[in-house]
Every structure is written in C-alpha cells, then in structure tokens.
Amino acid sequence: MKISTKGRYALRVMIDLAEHSGENYIPLRDIVARQEISQKYLEGIMTDLTKSDLLDAQHGKGGGYKLKRDAEDITAWDVLVSTEGDLAPITCLDKSAEPCIRAAECKTLPMWENFYKVIRDYFSGITIAGLMNKDSGDNYVI
C-alpha cells in the first residue's frame, strides 16, 4: 500500500489550516504559497476534503477554507480516506466490494483483516493537532 501525493498533501494542508485557524477563511492562494503545491492540484484535494465534511469552503471575497471541526477531532485516517478512498489492503475488504464467494474457506482473510485493522487503528490514533505539535514526542514525516 502506498499513500499518493494527494493523501500526503491533504495532510499537509490540514495541518496548515489548523496552524492558521481562526475566525476567517484562509484563501487558497495563501495555502498554495506556504505549501508550494500546484493550485490546480490543490483545488482537487480541497474538493475531496470539503465533500468529506472536513473543510468548510466559502466562495467570493473573504472566502477560502477552514477546518469544519477542531484539529483534535480530525484524524489522519479521516483525511487519507477522503483523498485516497478505502485503504483496504485487498479488494474483498473494500466497503464497495461484492462479497467474496471464497471468504468462508479463505485461509489468508484473517491475516488481511488484522492488517487492515492495524492500519485503520494506527491512522485513527493520529490527529491533525498531534501532527501540529512537534513537541509531542512523535516525529511524523509527511
């Protein structure tokens, strides 16, 4: 499993928005300048994050983006799933997958289910607020 640039950039953007949060919306051009990400590419990421109810978007003068919830309440899992889709390691664990006719006798399914749980639990335990805090003892590289 690889997390694409879309997922990695989405995490950077969410941290950026959390660090610059306040009453006002943050213009996309400000995020583009700070994060050095193509505006066109970032627009797609922002659309995904907005559709996933992680961001609030305001158009027009004074518009931009801001977090819809507190940074403590948004996990890396939330962000990655909104941009990468289901992170299931095999197709039969995808939420949208048809039930596998071999699931009952599949010897490897429990292994894949446990692996998926490890991934989900790991990323669900990391918040945007935690990623912002460099003094937390955890060093994350995105």
N, C-alpha and C positions, 0 to 999 in steps of 0.2 A: 504494500500500500504506500502510495506517495501522495503527499499533500501538494497540490499545484500552487503556482504563484498566486492564483486567485484566492485560495484559502489563507495563504501566508500574508498577502497584502491586506486581506479583510481583517485579520488580527491586528496588524499594524495600524490600520485606520481606526479600529475600535479603541485601541489604546490612545491614539492621537486625540480622538473625540473626547475620551474620558479625561485626558490630561488638560484639555482646553474647554472643559464643560462649564456651563454657566447658564444664565437665563437666555442668552442669544443663540441663534443658529449659527453654525460655522460654515462659511462659504466653501464650496468645493475647491475653488482655486487656492484657498489657504492650505487645505489638506494636500493638494497636489504639490504645492511648493515645498511644504515641510517634508513630505514623504517621497518626493521625486518619483512619482508614479504617473504614467500617462493619464491625462484627463479622460480620454475615451475609454480606456480600460477600467479606470476607477468608476466611471458612470455605471458600468455594468455591475460592478461589485456593490455599489450603493443601492442599485435597484434590488438586488438579491437581499441585501440586509434590511431594506425597507419592507419588502414583501414578507420577510420572515418576522416582522414586527420587532426588530431590534433597534431600528432607527426611525426617527420622525423626520420627514422631509417637508421643507417649506419652499415654495417657488416664489420668484419675484424679488423685489428689493427687500433687503433684510433677511433673505432666505438662506437656506443651506441645510445642514444636517445637525442633529443632536441625538444622543442616546435616548431611547424610549424608556429605559429602566436604569437603575443605579448600576454602576460598574461592578459592584459586589454581587449583583443578581444576574449578570451575563457571563456565561461560561465559554471557554474555548470550544466546547462541544457545540453550543448553540451557534457560534459563528461559523465553525467548519461545516456543520451540516447545512447551514443556509447557503453556503457557497459551493461546497463540494458535492452535496447530495448525501445520500446514505453512505456511511463509511464501512458498511458491512464488508468483511474480507472475502466473502464468496457470494455468488448470485443468489443462492437459495435462502440466504438470511436477509436479503433486501426486503424492505417492507412491501414493495410493489411486486415481488416475485410470486409466481404461481407456486402452490405447494408442490414440493418435490415428491414424486412417487416412490423414491427410494429412501426417504428420510427415516422410516421405521427401522430399516436394517443398515443404515449408513454408519460405519464404524468411526468415521472421522468427524461427523457432525458435532458431537460434544466438544471436541477439541476446538473447532471453529467457533462454536457458540461461546466457549470460555474466552477465546482470544478476543472476540467482538466485545464481550463484557469488559475485559481489561482495557481495551481502547476507549470504550464509552465511559467507564468509571474514571480513567485517568484524565481525559479531557474535560469531563464534567466536574472534576475537582479543582480545576484551574479557572479562576475568574479573571475578568479584564482588570479589576482592581489589583489582584495579585500580580498580574503581569506588569502593571504600572510601578509597583513597589519594588525597587531594586534592592532594598534592604531586607527583603523577606527571607533571605537565605536560599531561595531557589533562583537559579540562573537559567532563564529561558532564552534561547536564541531563535529568532524567527527569521 
